[in-house]
Amino acid sequence: MSTRSTSGHSLKWLAVLAVVAAGCGGGQSSVESIELKGVDESIGSSADAITTCVTAGSSLQTTTDLNLRSGPGTTYGILLTMPGGAIAKEAGGGCPTSGWYKVTYSGVTGWASGSYLTLVTTSTTTRDAAITKAKGAMGFSYWWGHGAWSPGAAVGSCSGSCPSCTHSGSYGADCSGFLAKAWVVPSTNTNVATDSHPYSTVSFNSDSSQWWTISRDVLLKADALVYNVDGAGHTFLYESGDGWGSMWAYECKGCAAGCVYNLRTATTTYHAIRHF
């Protein structure tokens, strides 16, 4: 990754401060700010620049201060300038338009030149770690509004119809408590044996800084599928298979089923989300 330019491009703002003293209590100041734009997209490129299609929803990192424009070209207006080293999310289906990628950064969606973007790759080790955490929960009971398990401990039991169900024991999880543990979201949710339920399917159903929507065509192990309609929903962790057909999945499925590894399908109500 290249470092930021030592030219004016390394600064988003140039501030000139002039203070004129006029006696006690009479000081006056004025500030003149000139916004500096990102790198000139028509020249140069980083060695790791991307030029081809990437996985939809991929993380793309800027190699210098880079303009986020309203369209795929330098003739379009600048929405904001992303600093060098910033991480943006691909938001256009994966493929560039004339070398420009549609991305979202800091809540703003626009276009950025691929000449100054690199693909942030996630090692399979990270995804494997999520799958390993998920495997540890298999066989434990469904526990509405909770998320905790400890391999070798009593699995607990669930009876009734959730959310008006009864749980016994110290361990178990519902679908969203399970996913939060497997993904380690938030980052403090590391101990699977500590009961925690930071998110519901309502949370996972909307994009956030920690997960974002991807196409079901490009699912990778440890991605997830989720839906929530009128407060009712479900989510599960994808392992392998056809994103539109039969998939092997880990999930805390319900009071009767508990937490299981199974081959299942998902209706079109579900959409895919990615954390890694």
Rosetta silent file (secondary structure, phi, psi, omega in degrees, C-alpha in Angstrom):
SEQUENCE: MSTRSTSGHSLKWLAVLAVVAAGCGGGQSSVESIELKGVDESIGSSADAITTCVTAGSSLQTTTDLNLRSGPGTTYGILLTMPGGAIAKEAGGGCPTSGWYKVTYSGVTGWASGSYLTLVTTSTTTRDAAITKAKGAMGFSYWWGHGAWSPGAAVGSCSGSCPSCTHSGSYGADCSGFLAKAWVVPSTNTNVATDSHPYSTVSFNSDSSQWWTISRDVLLKADALVYNVDGAGHTFLYESGDGWGSMWAYECKGCAAGCVYNLRTATTTYHAIRHF
SCORE:     score description
SCORE:     0.000 S_00000001
   1 L     0.000  130.154  179.684    0.000    0.000    0.000 S_00000001
   2 L   -76.536  154.146  177.665    1.418    3.347   -0.932 S_00000001
   3 L   -84.617  169.448  178.903    1.641    6.109    1.635 S_00000001
   4 L   -65.182  148.484  179.112   -0.146    9.377    1.301 S_00000001
   5 L   -62.953  147.922  175.808    1.319   11.866   -1.119 S_00000001
   6 L   -88.463    1.790  176.057    3.560   14.550    0.357 S_00000001
   7 L   -81.139 -171.213  179.701    1.966   17.076   -1.993 S_00000001
   8 H   -62.172  -17.131 -179.138   -1.132   19.091   -1.217 S_00000001
   9 H   -65.095  -19.898 -177.309   -3.218   15.957   -1.850 S_00000001
  10 H   -75.552   -9.211 -179.537   -2.321   14.669    1.604 S_00000001
  11 L  -115.314  132.007  176.908   -4.437   17.381    3.209 S_00000001
  12 L   -80.923  -32.553 -177.719   -8.162   17.611    2.916 S_00000001
  13 E  -131.873  143.528  172.143   -8.250   21.127    4.273 S_00000001
  14 E  -116.218  120.456 -177.473   -5.749   24.023    4.294 S_00000001
  15 E  -116.259  130.413  176.523   -6.424   26.506    7.078 S_00000001
  16 E  -114.263  119.618 -175.160   -4.788   29.903    7.376 S_00000001
  17 E  -111.798  122.629  178.234   -5.297   31.543   10.742 S_00000001
  18 E  -119.339  128.356  179.292   -4.622   35.237   11.222 S_00000001
  19 E  -119.604  125.619 -179.825   -4.930   36.861   14.598 S_00000001
  20 E  -114.403  116.756 -178.836   -4.815   40.627   14.952 S_00000001
  21 L   -81.415  137.157 -179.114   -4.364   41.956   18.479 S_00000001
  22 L  -136.940   43.860  179.030   -6.228   45.183   19.302 S_00000001
  23 L    89.164  173.316 -176.908   -5.674   45.660   22.997 S_00000001
  24 L   -61.521  123.470  177.966   -7.139   43.911   25.994 S_00000001
  25 L    77.384   -0.641 -176.213  -10.425   42.233   25.115 S_00000001
  26 L  -108.617   14.427 -178.802  -10.268   43.589   21.598 S_00000001
  27 L   -64.441  139.635  176.591   -8.683   40.575   19.832 S_00000001
  28 E  -129.012  148.124  178.358  -10.212   39.561   16.502 S_00000001
  29 E  -138.468  153.327  174.699   -9.536   36.472   14.386 S_00000001
  30 E  -139.218  144.288 -179.562  -10.473   35.242   10.963 S_00000001
  31 E  -123.527  127.691  176.578  -10.098   31.794    9.424 S_00000001
  32 E  -112.150  120.810 -178.654   -9.898   31.142    5.698 S_00000001
  33 E  -113.526  133.053  177.007  -10.402   27.511    4.662 S_00000001
  34 E  -121.096  118.303 -179.396   -9.679   26.137    1.202 S_00000001
  35 E   -74.015  129.859  176.453  -10.847   22.590    0.485 S_00000001
  36 L  -100.355  135.355 -178.716   -8.207   20.495   -1.236 S_00000001
  37 L   -85.032  166.383  177.986   -9.360   17.722   -3.569 S_00000001
  38 L   -71.465 -173.956 -176.973   -8.035   14.192   -3.762 S_00000001
  39 L   -55.558  149.728  175.283   -5.485   12.873   -6.219 S_00000001
  40 L   -70.442  109.249 -173.065   -5.848   13.694   -9.908 S_00000001
  41 L   -67.992  -12.516 -175.581   -7.526   10.501  -11.120 S_00000001
  42 L   -84.995   -7.779 -179.016   -6.313   10.993  -14.690 S_00000001
  43 L  -129.539  152.039  173.569   -2.651   10.344  -13.871 S_00000001
  44 L    68.983  172.716  179.567   -0.725    7.656  -12.084 S_00000001
  45 L  -173.028  153.589  175.351   -1.861    4.478  -10.435 S_00000001
  46 L   -86.483  156.163 -177.978   -0.840    2.234   -7.569 S_00000001
  47 L   -62.914  -28.566 -177.121    0.870   -1.061   -8.252 S_00000001
  48 L   -99.092   15.767 -177.593   -1.996   -2.935   -6.602 S_00000001
  49 L   -56.132  146.624  178.632   -4.762   -1.036   -8.399 S_00000001
  50 L   -98.668  143.600 -178.108   -7.838   -3.067   -9.272 S_00000001
  51 L  -133.399  -10.161 -175.284   -9.195   -3.194  -12.801 S_00000001
  52 L  -115.407 -179.672  178.913  -11.480   -6.230  -12.884 S_00000001
  53 L   -66.157  144.932  175.240  -14.661   -7.369  -11.148 S_00000001
  54 L  -121.003  170.903  176.086  -14.488   -8.032   -7.428 S_00000001
  55 L   -65.053  130.410  178.876  -16.881   -9.821   -5.106 S_00000001
  56 L   -53.821  134.375 -179.817  -19.947   -7.667   -4.533 S_00000001
  57 L    84.392    6.672 -179.292  -19.704   -5.957   -1.154 S_00000001
  58 L   -63.725  157.877  173.527  -15.918   -6.287   -0.983 S_00000001
  59 E   -88.835  128.037  179.504  -13.822   -3.936    1.127 S_00000001
  60 E  -120.321  133.837 -176.156  -11.745   -1.568   -1.004 S_00000001
  61 E  -112.596  137.669  179.805   -8.958    0.560    0.452 S_00000001
  62 E   -78.963  143.440  179.270   -7.733    3.889   -0.904 S_00000001
  63 L   -97.881   -6.444  176.090   -4.005    4.249   -1.619 S_00000001
  64 L  -161.734  175.480  174.587   -4.078    8.061   -1.378 S_00000001
  65 L   -58.708  126.151 -169.894   -6.603   10.816   -0.745 S_00000001
  66 E  -134.696  134.369  179.856   -9.287    9.956   -3.276 S_00000001
  67 E   -72.705  137.965  169.031  -12.371   11.747   -4.537 S_00000001
  68 E  -103.356  113.452 -172.231  -15.764   10.099   -4.196 S_00000001
  69 E  -106.636  164.508 -177.756  -17.716   11.414   -7.181 S_00000001
  70 L   -78.438   -7.794  177.862  -21.369   11.429   -8.156 S_00000001
  71 L  -156.072  173.575 -174.465  -20.656    9.402  -11.308 S_00000001
  72 L   -83.337   69.978  177.936  -17.970    7.246  -12.958 S_00000001
  73 L   170.462  163.353 -177.102  -15.628    9.907  -14.286 S_00000001
  74 L   -74.461  -10.019  178.225  -13.774   13.115  -13.509 S_00000001
  75 L   -79.342  -12.121 -179.351  -16.527   15.219  -15.091 S_00000001
  76 L   -87.708  151.934 -177.325  -18.828   14.343  -12.179 S_00000001
  77 L   -67.152  156.588  179.524  -18.938   16.393   -9.017 S_00000001
  78 E   -90.504  123.994  178.106  -17.030   15.484   -5.857 S_00000001
  79 E   -82.867  -41.870  175.848  -19.217   14.300   -2.989 S_00000001
  80 E  -167.115  170.259  176.626  -16.333   14.060   -0.513 S_00000001
  81 E  -112.920  121.157  178.530  -12.657   13.168   -0.365 S_00000001
  82 E   -83.628  133.306  179.236  -11.712    9.856    1.234 S_00000001
  83 L   -71.077  157.161  175.222   -8.381    9.910    3.079 S_00000001
  84 L   -59.171  134.983 -178.478   -5.585    7.564    2.133 S_00000001
  85 L    89.664   -0.224  179.625   -6.029    4.205    3.844 S_00000001
  86 L   -71.290  150.248  177.346   -9.814    4.579    4.118 S_00000001
  87 E  -107.329  121.821  176.515  -11.971    1.469    3.716 S_00000001
  88 E  -114.816  155.161  178.780  -14.990    1.732    1.405 S_00000001
  89 E  -102.220  128.908  176.179  -17.565   -0.955    0.619 S_00000001
  90 E   -61.630  134.541 -173.002  -18.195   -1.954   -2.984 S_00000001
  91 L  -134.555   15.294 -175.231  -21.834   -1.114   -3.729 S_00000001
  92 L  -120.102   19.027  179.724  -22.331   -1.636   -7.450 S_00000001
  93 L    94.478   -4.736  173.624  -22.490   -5.391   -7.936 S_00000001
  94 L   109.853  -29.672 -174.301  -18.739   -5.919   -8.147 S_00000001
  95 L  -102.510  143.396 -177.701  -17.795   -4.778  -11.658 S_00000001
  96 L   -79.867  161.767  172.216  -16.333   -1.381  -12.584 S_00000001
  97 E  -115.115  108.412 -178.238  -17.673    1.103  -15.114 S_00000001
  98 L    52.379   39.128  176.822  -14.813    2.430  -17.245 S_00000001
  99 L    87.065    1.970 -179.222  -12.418    1.737  -14.391 S_00000001
 100 E  -110.124  140.176 -178.663  -14.608    3.313  -11.714 S_00000001
 101 E  -111.253  136.623  174.567  -16.179    1.423   -8.800 S_00000001
 102 E   -81.603  123.618 -175.122  -19.406    2.300   -7.059 S_00000001
 103 E  -137.957  163.188  173.682  -18.649    2.357   -3.337 S_00000001
 104 E  -119.069  129.693  178.476  -20.071    3.516   -0.029 S_00000001
 105 E  -139.238  129.494  177.487  -17.925    5.434    2.429 S_00000001
 106 L    52.868   37.535  177.432  -19.030    7.149    5.634 S_00000001
 107 L    81.984    1.139 -179.342  -22.671    6.705    4.654 S_00000001
 108 E  -113.090  131.325  179.033  -22.207    8.301    1.219 S_00000001
 109 E  -105.944  130.514  179.666  -22.435    6.283   -2.008 S_00000001
 110 E  -160.998 -155.460 -175.173  -20.584    7.428   -5.111 S_00000001
 111 E  -123.485  139.548  179.963  -17.886    6.455   -7.587 S_00000001
 112 E  -134.112  145.577 -178.612  -14.121    6.135   -7.086 S_00000001
 113 E   -70.865  128.928  178.454  -11.301    5.430   -9.527 S_00000001
 114 H   -65.988  -14.500  179.164   -9.971    1.891   -9.366 S_00000001
 115 H   -64.806  -20.408 -177.667   -6.485    3.262  -10.059 S_00000001
 116 H  -125.233   30.944  175.927   -6.271    4.248   -6.418 S_00000001
 117 E  -127.425  143.454  172.363   -8.135    1.365   -4.804 S_00000001
 118 E  -125.270  153.260 -179.460   -6.856   -2.000   -3.633 S_00000001
 119 E   -83.726  126.729  175.769   -8.839   -5.062   -2.645 S_00000001
 120 E   -89.142  115.767 -177.399   -8.808   -5.904    1.047 S_00000001
 121 L   -99.558  146.536  177.052   -8.759   -9.676    1.293 S_00000001
 122 L  -107.208  129.215 -179.507   -9.808  -11.712    4.306 S_00000001
 123 L   -67.646  150.527  178.002   -7.841  -14.816    5.083 S_00000001
 124 H   -63.612  -21.192  179.088   -9.707  -18.086    5.165 S_00000001
 125 H   -60.376  -39.218 -179.845   -8.402  -18.407    8.720 S_00000001
 126 H   -64.653  -45.040  179.140  -10.816  -15.680    9.847 S_00000001
 127 H   -68.439  -38.666  177.618  -13.789  -17.394    8.259 S_00000001
 128 H   -60.942  -36.840  179.771  -12.657  -20.775    9.574 S_00000001
 129 H   -63.748  -38.721  177.950  -12.577  -19.304   13.075 S_00000001
 130 H   -65.593  -41.551  178.780  -16.223  -18.253   12.742 S_00000001
 131 H   -64.916  -39.256  178.767  -17.197  -21.728   11.569 S_00000001
 132 H   -62.271  -42.596  176.932  -15.296  -23.278   14.497 S_00000001
 133 H   -61.389  -42.986 -179.397  -17.215  -21.086   16.947 S_00000001
 134 H   -62.339  -42.254  179.805  -20.471  -22.088   15.269 S_00000001
 135 H   -58.946  -35.638 -178.283  -19.655  -25.790   15.497 S_00000001
 136 H   -64.799  -21.843 -178.785  -19.178  -25.425   19.252 S_00000001
 137 H   -87.326  -13.270 -174.880  -22.807  -24.353   19.647 S_00000001
 138 L   -64.101  134.600 -179.096  -24.298  -27.348   17.871 S_00000001
 139 L    96.391  -15.649  177.452  -26.481  -29.484   20.096 S_00000001
 140 L   -77.855  163.674 -175.302  -27.196  -26.700   22.573 S_00000001
 141 L   -78.698  159.963  171.993  -30.729  -25.579   23.251 S_00000001
 142 E   -79.505  129.547 -177.913  -32.589  -22.688   21.718 S_00000001
 143 L  -134.327  103.890 -175.175  -32.720  -19.843   24.250 S_00000001
 144 L   -58.436  125.852  176.075  -34.783  -16.821   23.259 S_00000001
 145 L    76.994   17.993 -177.423  -32.892  -13.541   23.711 S_00000001
 146 L  -136.527  171.871  176.805  -29.609  -15.144   24.745 S_00000001
 147 E  -164.120  101.377  178.430  -26.315  -16.365   23.344 S_00000001
 148 E  -166.754  141.248  172.878  -23.836  -18.576   25.229 S_00000001
 149 L  -156.188  157.436  179.355  -22.415  -22.069   25.031 S_00000001
 150 L  -144.366  104.890 -177.364  -19.551  -24.070   26.454 S_00000001
 151 L   -49.275  127.919 -178.818  -18.595  -27.314   24.709 S_00000001
 152 L    97.941  -15.537  179.855  -18.992  -30.210   27.140 S_00000001
 153 L   -84.682  168.497  176.929  -21.419  -28.363   29.406 S_00000001
 154 L   -60.828  133.449 -171.653  -25.103  -29.215   29.878 S_00000001
 155 L   -80.881  -14.260 -179.483  -26.931  -28.178   26.723 S_00000001
 156 L    79.025  178.626  179.035  -30.121  -26.997   28.439 S_00000001
 157 E  -148.610  156.221 -179.646  -33.656  -27.417   27.158 S_00000001
 158 E  -131.289  137.900  177.108  -36.444  -25.347   25.661 S_00000001
 159 E  -139.811  151.997 -179.798  -40.178  -25.933   25.800 S_00000001
 160 E    98.451 -166.449 -178.657  -43.187  -24.067   24.563 S_00000001
 161 E  -117.778  115.264 -176.605  -43.602  -21.668   21.679 S_00000001
 162 L   -70.886  145.747   10.261  -41.163  -18.753   21.491 S_00000001
 163 L   -81.422   -7.112  178.229  -41.096  -15.987   22.471 S_00000001
 164 E   -87.814   62.196 -177.276  -43.409  -17.372   25.181 S_00000001
 165 E  -120.025  165.396 -178.378  -41.129  -20.331   25.803 S_00000001
 166 E  -117.885  131.043 -179.551  -39.389  -21.736   28.849 S_00000001
 167 E  -119.059  141.539  174.069  -35.671  -22.459   29.002 S_00000001
 168 E  -122.989  145.760 -178.796  -33.720  -24.412   31.579 S_00000001
 169 L   104.472  172.411 -175.371  -29.960  -24.426   31.998 S_00000001
 170 L  -100.648   -5.332 -175.501  -27.187  -21.835   31.654 S_00000001
 171 L  -131.125  153.393 -179.713  -26.404  -22.257   27.972 S_00000001
 172 E   148.938  176.610 -179.313  -28.157  -21.885   24.645 S_00000001
 173 E  -160.850  155.146  166.593  -28.822  -19.227   22.033 S_00000001
 174 L   -97.985 -177.767 -170.127  -31.390  -17.863   19.654 S_00000001
 175 H   -62.885  -42.472 -177.078  -30.543  -17.240   16.002 S_00000001
 176 H   -79.389  -32.558  173.800  -29.206  -13.695   16.366 S_00000001
 177 H   -63.923  -37.661  177.125  -27.391  -14.374   19.639 S_00000001
 178 H   -64.592  -47.358 -177.845  -25.690  -17.277   17.889 S_00000001
 179 H   -64.669  -40.027  179.297  -24.634  -15.209   14.857 S_00000001
 180 H   -61.098  -37.661  177.116  -23.236  -12.410   17.017 S_00000001
 181 H   -68.941  -44.160 -178.388  -21.029  -14.936   18.826 S_00000001
 182 H   -64.112  -38.637 -179.142  -19.853  -16.616   15.618 S_00000001
 183 H   -86.116  -12.411 -174.187  -19.009  -13.268   14.011 S_00000001
 184 L    55.851   58.227  173.352  -17.691  -11.737   17.251 S_00000001
 185 L  -122.629  130.513   -9.084  -19.830   -8.619   16.937 S_00000001
 186 L   -64.344  178.786 -173.724  -19.281   -6.319   18.644 S_00000001
 187 L   -64.337  -15.689  178.432  -15.557   -6.981   18.977 S_00000001
 188 L   -83.259   -7.653 -175.290  -15.942   -7.429   22.747 S_00000001
 189 L   -86.125   56.550 -169.716  -18.249  -10.434   22.251 S_00000001
 190 L   -91.754  -31.240 -174.044  -15.353  -12.881   22.268 S_00000001
 191 L   -90.100  111.068 -176.479  -16.148  -15.386   25.015 S_00000001
 192 L   -66.270  -20.968 -178.038  -18.761  -17.861   23.793 S_00000001
 193 L   -84.723   -8.882  178.182  -19.466  -18.954   27.373 S_00000001
 194 L   -93.452  120.759 -176.321  -20.486  -15.438   28.441 S_00000001
 195 L   -63.145  126.323 -178.654  -24.175  -14.819   27.804 S_00000001
 196 L  -154.129  138.923  178.474  -24.650  -11.953   25.359 S_00000001
 197 L  -143.346   72.302 -173.233  -27.378  -10.874   22.966 S_00000001
 198 L   -76.029  -21.719 -175.277  -26.346   -7.521   21.441 S_00000001
 199 L  -135.337  157.261  172.864  -28.423   -7.720   18.236 S_00000001
 200 L  -115.814  179.690  177.071  -31.713   -9.063   16.949 S_00000001
 201 H   -65.846  -24.039  173.893  -32.738  -10.018   13.417 S_00000001
 202 H   -60.008  -42.510  178.807  -33.979   -6.441   13.047 S_00000001
 203 H   -63.808  -49.938 -176.800  -30.350   -5.341   13.460 S_00000001
 204 H   -69.524  -18.934 -178.185  -28.935   -7.900   11.035 S_00000001
 205 L   -73.955  -17.451 -179.990  -31.655   -7.136    8.495 S_00000001
 206 L  -115.660  144.538  179.368  -30.191   -3.663    7.857 S_00000001
 207 L   -64.973  149.306  178.695  -26.664   -2.841    6.710 S_00000001
 208 L  -144.297 -174.721  176.581  -24.290   -1.404    9.295 S_00000001
 209 L   -69.650  -14.644 -176.031  -20.611   -0.610    9.709 S_00000001
 210 L  -107.020  -16.619  175.712  -20.063   -4.271   10.667 S_00000001
 211 L  -151.326  154.929 -175.740  -22.079   -6.121    8.013 S_00000001
 212 E  -148.672  158.007 -176.881  -23.480   -5.345    4.608 S_00000001
 213 E   -73.349  137.711  173.665  -25.731   -6.881    1.961 S_00000001
 214 E  -130.442  168.742  176.124  -24.217   -9.080   -0.741 S_00000001
 215 L   -75.072  143.784  175.720  -25.686  -11.129   -3.567 S_00000001
 216 H   -68.466  -10.286  176.987  -26.684  -14.680   -2.749 S_00000001
 217 H   -74.128  -21.411 -172.060  -24.719  -15.638   -5.877 S_00000001
 218 H  -118.446   28.071 -179.362  -21.372  -14.890   -4.185 S_00000001
 219 L   -60.333  137.442  172.707  -21.810  -16.437   -0.728 S_00000001
 220 L  -119.250  157.907  179.555  -18.654  -17.525    1.081 S_00000001
 221 L   -56.710  139.432 -177.920  -18.406  -19.681    4.184 S_00000001
 222 L    80.384    5.453  163.230  -19.264  -17.694    7.334 S_00000001
 223 L   -75.306  175.330 -178.630  -21.540  -15.287    5.457 S_00000001
 224 E  -139.156  161.115  172.130  -25.117  -15.247    6.734 S_00000001
 225 E  -120.738  144.933 -174.172  -28.695  -15.015    5.500 S_00000001
 226 E  -150.015  151.703  167.419  -31.356  -13.032    7.312 S_00000001
 227 E  -147.693  153.905  170.688  -34.900  -11.773    7.077 S_00000001
 228 E  -151.403  121.112  178.918  -37.185   -9.765    9.296 S_00000001
 229 E  -127.618  118.922  178.697  -40.761   -8.907    8.432 S_00000001
 230 L    53.167   38.640  176.528  -42.958   -7.024   10.898 S_00000001
 231 L    89.377  -12.847  177.999  -40.694   -7.997   13.782 S_00000001
 232 E  -101.373  134.242 -178.149  -40.547  -11.704   12.949 S_00000001
 233 E  -166.158 -177.762  179.712  -37.344  -13.044   11.462 S_00000001
 234 E  -159.273  156.023  174.189  -34.499  -15.517   11.403 S_00000001
 235 E  -145.724  150.987  177.288  -30.824  -15.666   10.509 S_00000001
 236 E  -147.941  159.244 -177.390  -28.338  -18.484    9.936 S_00000001
 237 E   -94.952  123.810 -178.811  -24.660  -18.950    9.146 S_00000001
 238 E   -81.668  138.678  173.194  -23.862  -20.244    5.658 S_00000001
 239 E  -112.085  -51.366 -177.243  -21.178  -22.895    5.185 S_00000001
 240 E  -163.824  168.337  177.113  -21.485  -24.195    1.622 S_00000001
 241 E   111.623 -170.370 -176.996  -23.880  -24.984   -1.203 S_00000001
 242 L   -84.294  117.610 -179.062  -26.159  -23.129   -3.597 S_00000001
 243 L   -59.982  -19.916  178.382  -27.138  -19.714   -2.266 S_00000001
 244 L  -109.361    1.276 -178.258  -30.462  -20.027   -4.080 S_00000001
 245 L  -131.501 -129.255 -178.685  -30.924  -23.729   -3.444 S_00000001
 246 L   -82.442  129.609 -177.481  -29.751  -26.267   -0.873 S_00000001
 247 E  -130.614  142.566  168.923  -27.196  -24.946    1.610 S_00000001
 248 E   -85.227  130.109 -172.145  -25.336  -26.426    4.539 S_00000001
 249 E  -144.057  153.431  171.327  -25.871  -24.083    7.459 S_00000001
 250 E  -107.667  134.342 -179.011  -25.331  -23.609   11.180 S_00000001
 251 E  -162.704  152.032  166.755  -28.234  -22.101   13.086 S_00000001
 252 E   -95.774  100.805 -159.040  -30.120  -21.943   16.333 S_00000001
 253 E   -85.831  -32.322 -177.894  -33.300  -22.902   14.607 S_00000001
 254 E   164.957  173.799 -174.418  -36.058  -22.883   17.209 S_00000001
 255 L   -58.215  -44.314 -177.086  -37.292  -24.242   20.511 S_00000001
 256 L   -74.786  -37.945 -174.473  -37.947  -27.772   19.224 S_00000001
 257 L   -84.944  -35.533 -174.229  -34.859  -28.065   17.002 S_00000001
 258 E    76.693 -154.664 -179.802  -32.236  -26.263   19.090 S_00000001
 259 E   -96.247  120.026 -169.623  -28.895  -25.321   17.526 S_00000001
 260 E  -136.925  156.601  169.370  -28.222  -27.537   14.507 S_00000001
 261 E  -106.577  119.801 -174.583  -26.062  -28.083   11.445 S_00000001
 262 E  -151.110  164.023  174.495  -28.360  -28.940    8.568 S_00000001
 263 E   -91.952  124.124 -174.437  -29.033  -28.855    4.839 S_00000001
 264 E  -147.214  170.589  172.444  -31.706  -26.256    4.148 S_00000001
 265 L  -117.744  173.602  178.153  -33.081  -23.778    1.642 S_00000001
 266 L  -141.298  132.883  179.673  -34.094  -20.150    2.125 S_00000001
 267 L   -67.602  170.687 -179.824  -37.023  -18.293    0.580 S_00000001
 268 L   -69.775   -7.004  174.692  -36.513  -15.096   -1.382 S_00000001
 269 L   -66.367  -28.597  179.131  -37.459  -13.186    1.781 S_00000001
 270 L   -76.615  146.750  167.238  -33.915  -13.799    2.979 S_00000001
 271 E  -128.164  157.848 -175.704  -30.993  -11.683    1.850 S_00000001
 272 E   -90.672  143.735  176.659  -27.285  -12.391    2.301 S_00000001
 273 E  -132.585  155.238 -176.807  -25.010  -10.363    4.543 S_00000001
 274 E  -132.050  139.212  175.570  -21.237  -10.356    5.052 S_00000001
 275 L  -110.359  -36.810 -175.154  -19.077   -9.417    8.003 S_00000001
 276 L   -95.050    0.000    0.000  -15.581  -10.548    6.942 S_00000001
